[in-house]
């Protein structure tokens, strides 16, 4: 891993391939506040499911999703986790 990549978030599709009702994308790392501001345009409260609107880089609404933000304050204060759950659409994870 390059030193410049050390602070980059990890983004992973957490849903099995195939037909389903809900898709989940998990983002982890110490710099999630930027993703939250850009993708959701609203602050999140840790451990509270929040109905949000996913927006593109121009600010246009793409779809609704449920975002859950986790922050480990006791163990590792820099470890942040964001789960995005949305109606399953094959192309939606690619937009992120």
ZICORUR-V469920 format. One record per helix or strand. SS is the DSSP state (alpha for helix, beta for strand). FROM is the first residue (numbers start at 0). LEN is the number of residues. If there is no record, write none. Layout:
SS & FROM & LEN
SS & FROM & LEN
This chain:
alpha & 2 & 3
beta & 9 & 4
beta & 21 & 8
alpha & 31 & 9
beta & 49 & 6
beta & 60 & 11
beta & 79 & 8
alpha & 91 & 4
